């Protein structure tokens, strides 16, 4: 996995988590002040943060799977080279 892509995915996931937290806090504030508007806005922000977090976590997972497959392929090639170079 490219370092820049991994950093980008981690930053996006962090932003998604913080957005979810901000939405939850806004919802809690809305509930505490019994204002339906703030409550709904908080729920909306929390759901938006959850969606962003989910999207970037899935993207990061896909990148990791690709990186794992590439590493496994390289390992198998090395093992074939080692076994081919040794006439046992």
Protein Blocks (a to p, Z undefined) as FASTA:
>chain_A
ZZklmmmmmmmmmmmmmmmmmmmmmmmmmmmnopaklmmmmmmmmmmmmmmmmmmmmmmm
mmmmmmmmmmmmmmmmmmmmmmmmpcZZ
